[in-house]
Amino acid sequence: MSTSETAPASTPARGYSATKEGLLARLKRIEGQVRGVLGMVADDRYCIDVLTQISAIQAALDKVALGLLDDHARHCVMGADGADRVDKTDELMASVARLMRRG
């Protein structure tokens, strides 16, 4: 490495770091499901069939969100100290509230 090059800054560990590969795989499957719904609409498929697939996508996203909330609580909230823990807990609860208001 030349003196003009710098080493990349290290990325901070996230709550999902240990499960990142699985999370990425799950999100890619969801992405494929969304593309499938796009194709269903383009092919003029029956409304209920499209809605069924949308429901499956929402359930898959909910599962991802719950996993991220769990990881955040265990890693980011419980690993924080003092006032930072209070801030992280507030963030967590705001995220839960946003997820519950969906729909």
C-alpha positions as CSV (number, residue, x, y, z in Angstrom):
1,M,0.0,0.0,0.0
2,S,1.5,3.3,-1.0
3,T,1.6,6.2,1.4
4,S,-1.2,8.0,-0.5
5,E,-3.5,5.1,0.1
6,T,-5.2,4.6,3.4
7,A,-6.6,1.5,4.9
8,P,-10.4,1.4,4.9
9,A,-12.0,2.6,8.0
10,S,-13.4,-0.3,10.1
11,T,-17.1,-0.6,10.0
12,P,-18.6,-0.7,13.5
13,A,-20.2,-4.0,14.6
14,R,-23.9,-4.0,14.3
15,G,-26.4,-6.1,16.2
16,Y,-27.0,-8.2,13.1
17,S,-23.3,-8.6,12.2
18,A,-23.3,-12.3,13.3
19,T,-26.3,-13.1,11.1
20,K,-25.5,-10.7,8.2
21,E,-25.1,-13.4,5.6
22,G,-28.5,-15.0,6.5
23,L,-30.1,-11.6,6.6
24,L,-28.8,-10.7,3.2
25,A,-30.0,-14.0,1.8
26,R,-33.5,-13.5,3.2
27,L,-33.7,-10.0,1.8
28,K,-32.6,-11.3,-1.6
29,R,-35.4,-13.8,-1.5
30,I,-37.9,-11.1,-0.6
31,E,-36.5,-9.0,-3.4
32,G,-37.3,-11.9,-5.7
33,Q,-40.8,-12.2,-4.3
34,V,-41.4,-8.5,-5.0
35,R,-40.1,-9.0,-8.6
36,G,-42.5,-11.9,-8.9
37,V,-45.5,-9.7,-7.8
38,L,-44.4,-7.2,-10.4
39,G,-44.5,-9.9,-13.0
40,M,-47.9,-11.1,-11.8
41,V,-49.3,-7.6,-12.3
42,A,-47.7,-7.3,-15.7
43,D,-49.3,-10.6,-16.6
44,D,-52.7,-9.5,-15.4
45,R,-52.9,-12.2,-12.7
46,Y,-56.0,-12.6,-10.5
47,C,-56.2,-9.9,-7.8
48,I,-56.4,-12.4,-4.9
49,D,-53.3,-14.2,-6.1
50,V,-51.4,-10.9,-6.1
51,L,-52.7,-10.0,-2.7
52,T,-51.7,-13.4,-1.3
53,Q,-48.1,-12.9,-2.5
54,I,-48.0,-9.4,-1.1
55,S,-49.2,-10.8,2.3
56,A,-46.3,-13.3,2.1
57,I,-43.8,-10.5,1.4
58,Q,-45.1,-8.5,4.4
59,A,-44.8,-11.5,6.6
60,A,-41.3,-12.1,5.5
61,L,-40.4,-8.5,6.1
62,D,-42.0,-8.6,9.5
63,K,-39.8,-11.6,10.4
64,V,-36.7,-9.7,9.2
65,A,-37.8,-6.6,11.3
66,L,-38.3,-8.7,14.4
67,G,-34.9,-10.3,14.0
68,L,-33.3,-6.9,13.7
69,L,-35.2,-5.6,16.7
70,D,-34.0,-8.6,18.7
71,D,-30.4,-8.1,17.5
72,H,-30.6,-4.4,18.3
73,A,-31.9,-5.1,21.8
74,R,-29.3,-7.7,22.6
75,H,-26.3,-6.0,21.1
76,C,-26.9,-2.3,20.8
77,V,-29.2,-1.6,23.8
78,M,-27.8,-4.1,26.3
79,G,-24.2,-3.3,25.3
80,A,-24.7,0.4,25.8
81,D,-23.7,2.2,29.0
82,G,-25.5,4.8,31.1
83,A,-27.3,7.5,29.2
84,D,-26.5,5.9,25.9
85,R,-28.5,2.8,27.0
86,V,-31.5,5.1,27.6
87,D,-31.1,6.7,24.2
88,K,-30.8,3.3,22.5
89,T,-33.9,2.0,24.4
90,D,-35.8,5.1,23.2
91,E,-34.7,4.4,19.6
92,L,-35.8,0.8,20.0
93,M,-39.2,1.7,21.3
94,A,-39.7,4.3,18.5
95,S,-38.9,1.6,16.0
96,V,-41.4,-0.8,17.6
97,A,-44.1,1.9,17.5
98,R,-43.4,2.6,13.8
99,L,-43.7,-1.1,13.0
100,M,-46.9,-1.4,14.9
101,R,-48.5,1.6,13.1
102,R,-47.9,0.1,9.7
103,G,-51.0,-0.6,7.6
